[in-house]
Amino acid sequence: MMQYKIDIQRINVLLIDDHSLVAEGLRQLLTKMLPADSIINISDSIEKAKASLQKIQYDFVLTDLVMPGQQVSGFISYLRAHYPDLIILVVSSVIDTNTIKECLSLGIHGYISKATTPGEIKFAFENTYKGLKFISSDLSGRLAGSVLHIEHTNLTKKELEVLRLLAAGHKTKVVADLLHVSPITIMTHKRNLMHKLNLHSVVGLVKYAYDHHLI
């Protein structure tokens, strides 16, 4: 687990999930990955989560999206309004693109599939802590494929996937590993993206992705 140590300072994390086994499993995983003095608490309802938020200054909230009798989307909006510095990650088995886009529009910082790996969780924490957005790699391709309706570009599905991963904060080598290709192939895609979009830097690509709601 050492290779999955999350490279950030001590933080406070609130996990929200009505399935206690899932939440406890995630807490045990994060306990191994985060600095030893981090606080990791669990709430099994939005009401309990709100009470915990009033007592402790959290840095991260990780919430499930589907909890019977709970309005999670409204809770996300509540968090954005009352805790503007809080980093919100959705951890869910819901993988349809419309739901992911809706959550992003509400202001979440990352969307993680429950089928993800410890390595992806490490990326999610480190990237969102730096102010970047994050979508787990098993969902990013699905989301990229859903934006092919952007008629004014002639980007291929693979180029959109590379663009999404780069804009999510992944380095070239990481993108190559996630897509099972060589870094040279990713560099080629980056050059093609810049040429087609008339951009001149990765920063420009990231801005394009944000402006067109690709992340």
matplotlib code that plots the C-alpha trace (Angstrom):
import matplotlib.pyplot as plt

x = [0.0, 3.0, 2.9, -0.6, 0.2, -1.6, 0.9, -0.9, -0.8, -3.0, -6.7, -10.2, -12.5, -16.2, -17.6, -21.3, -22.9, -25.9, -24.1, -21.9, -19.7, -18.9, -18.1, -16.1, -14.1, -13.3, -12.3, -9.9, -8.4, -8.0, -6.5, -3.6, -3.3, -3.6, -1.2, -1.5, -3.1, -5.9, -9.5, -11.8, -15.5, -18.6, -22.2, -25.0, -27.4, -27.4, -28.8, -25.9, -23.4, -24.7, -24.4, -20.8, -19.9, -21.0, -18.6, -15.5, -13.8, -13.6, -11.3, -13.0, -16.5, -16.9, -20.6, -22.6, -25.2, -28.1, -29.3, -33.0, -35.0, -32.0, -31.8, -28.1, -28.1, -29.7, -27.1, -24.3, -25.8, -26.1, -22.4, -21.4, -23.3, -22.3, -18.8, -17.2, -13.7, -14.9, -13.7, -16.6, -16.1, -19.0, -18.2, -21.0, -22.0, -24.1, -22.1, -24.5, -23.0, -26.0, -25.8, -22.0, -22.5, -25.3, -23.1, -20.3, -22.7, -23.6, -20.0, -18.5, -14.7, -14.5, -16.6, -15.3, -16.7, -17.1, -15.3, -12.2, -8.7, -6.6, -4.4, -7.4, -8.4, -4.8, -5.1, -8.5, -7.3, -4.1, -5.6, -8.7, -6.5, -4.6, -7.8, -8.2, -11.3, -11.1, -13.1, -12.0, -10.6, -13.2, -15.8, -13.8, -13.9, -17.7, -18.0, -15.8, -17.8, -20.9, -19.7, -19.2, -22.2, -19.8, -20.3, -17.7, -14.8, -13.6, -12.0, -12.0, -13.4, -9.8, -8.7, -11.7, -10.7, -7.1, -8.3, -10.6, -7.8, -5.3, -7.8, -8.5, -4.8, -3.2, 0.4, 1.3, 2.7, -0.3, -2.7, -0.6, -0.8, -4.6, -5.2, -2.7, -0.7, 2.8, 3.6, 4.6, 1.1, -0.3, 2.1, 0.9, -2.7, -1.8, -0.2, -3.3, -5.6, -3.7, -3.6, -7.3, -8.4, -5.8, -4.4, -0.7, -0.4, -1.8, -3.3, -5.2, -6.5, -7.6, -9.5, -11.2, -12.3, -13.7, -15.4, -17.1, -18.1, -15.9, -14.9]
y = [0.0, 2.3, 3.1, 4.4, 6.9, 10.1, 13.0, 15.7, 17.0, 15.9, 16.3, 15.7, 13.5, 12.8, 9.7, 9.6, 6.3, 4.4, 1.1, 0.7, -2.1, 0.1, 3.1, 1.2, -0.5, 2.9, 4.3, 1.4, 2.0, 5.8, 5.2, 3.3, 6.0, 9.3, 10.8, 9.1, 12.0, 12.5, 12.3, 10.0, 10.0, 8.2, 9.4, 7.2, 10.1, 13.7, 14.8, 13.2, 14.6, 18.1, 17.7, 16.5, 19.3, 21.8, 20.2, 19.5, 21.5, 19.0, 19.3, 16.5, 15.0, 11.8, 11.0, 8.3, 9.6, 7.2, 6.9, 6.1, 9.0, 11.4, 14.3, 14.1, 16.6, 19.2, 18.3, 19.0, 22.4, 23.0, 22.2, 24.5, 27.3, 26.8, 25.3, 26.9, 25.6, 22.0, 19.5, 17.3, 13.8, 11.6, 7.9, 6.0, 3.0, 5.3, 5.6, 7.2, 10.4, 12.6, 12.0, 12.7, 16.0, 17.0, 16.5, 18.5, 21.3, 21.3, 22.0, 18.7, 18.4, 14.7, 11.7, 8.3, 4.9, 2.4, 0.0, 2.2, 1.3, 2.6, 4.3, 6.3, 7.3, 8.6, 10.7, 11.9, 13.3, 14.8, 16.4, 17.9, 19.1, 21.1, 22.6, 20.3, 18.3, 14.5, 11.8, 8.2, 6.7, 4.0, 6.8, 9.4, 7.5, 7.1, 10.8, 11.8, 9.7, 11.5, 14.9, 14.0, 16.3, 19.3, 19.8, 22.6, 20.3, 17.4, 15.6, 11.8, 9.8, 8.9, 12.6, 13.6, 10.9, 12.1, 15.7, 14.7, 12.9, 15.7, 18.3, 16.1, 16.6, 13.4, 13.6, 12.2, 9.0, 8.4, 9.0, 6.6, 3.9, 4.4, 4.1, 1.3, 3.1, 4.7, 8.2, 9.0, 8.2, 10.6, 13.3, 12.8, 13.2, 16.3, 17.9, 16.9, 18.4, 21.7, 21.9, 21.1, 23.5, 26.2, 26.1, 26.3, 24.8, 22.2, 25.1, 26.0, 22.5, 22.5, 25.8, 24.4, 21.3, 23.5, 25.9, 23.1, 21.2, 18.2, 18.2]
z = [0.0, 0.3, -3.4, -2.9, 0.0, -0.8, -1.1, 0.9, 4.4, 7.3, 6.4, 7.8, 5.7, 6.0, 4.3, 3.6, 2.7, 4.0, 3.5, 6.6, 5.1, 2.1, 4.2, 6.7, 3.9, 2.4, 5.8, 6.3, 2.9, 3.5, 6.9, 5.2, 2.4, 4.3, 6.9, 10.2, 12.1, 9.6, 10.8, 8.8, 10.0, 8.7, 8.5, 7.2, 6.4, 5.3, 8.6, 10.5, 8.0, 8.5, 12.3, 11.9, 9.6, 12.3, 14.8, 12.6, 9.9, 7.1, 4.0, 2.0, 1.8, -0.1, -0.6, -2.3, -4.8, -4.1, -0.6, 0.0, 1.3, 0.9, -1.6, -2.3, -5.1, -2.8, -0.2, -2.7, -3.4, 0.4, 0.8, -2.0, -0.4, 3.2, 2.8, -0.3, 0.5, 1.0, -1.6, -2.7, -4.2, -5.3, -4.9, -6.7, -8.7, -10.9, -14.1, -16.7, -18.3, -17.6, -13.9, -13.9, -15.9, -13.5, -10.5, -12.1, -12.8, -9.1, -8.3, -7.2, -7.6, -8.6, -9.5, -8.7, -9.6, -6.8, -9.1, -9.0, -7.7, -4.8, -7.4, -8.8, -5.3, -4.7, -8.0, -7.0, -3.6, -4.9, -8.0, -6.3, -3.4, -6.0, -7.4, -10.3, -11.3, -11.4, -13.1, -12.5, -15.7, -16.0, -16.4, -18.4, -21.7, -21.3, -20.6, -23.5, -25.9, -24.8, -25.9, -29.5, -30.2, -30.2, -33.9, -34.3, -33.6, -35.6, -32.6, -32.6, -29.6, -28.6, -28.8, -26.6, -24.1, -24.0, -23.6, -20.7, -18.9, -19.4, -18.2, -15.1, -14.1, -15.3, -16.6, -20.1, -18.7, -16.5, -19.4, -21.5, -18.7, -18.3, -22.0, -22.4, -25.1, -25.2, -24.0, -27.6, -28.7, -26.1, -27.2, -30.7, -29.6, -27.7, -30.8, -32.9, -30.3, -30.2, -34.0, -34.4, -31.7, -32.6, -29.1, -28.0, -24.6, -22.2, -20.2, -23.3, -23.6, -19.9, -20.4, -23.5, -21.6, -18.8, -21.2, -23.0, -19.9, -20.6, -17.0]

ax = plt.figure().add_subplot(projection="3d")
ax.plot(x, y, z, "-o")
ax.set_aspect("equal")
plt.show()
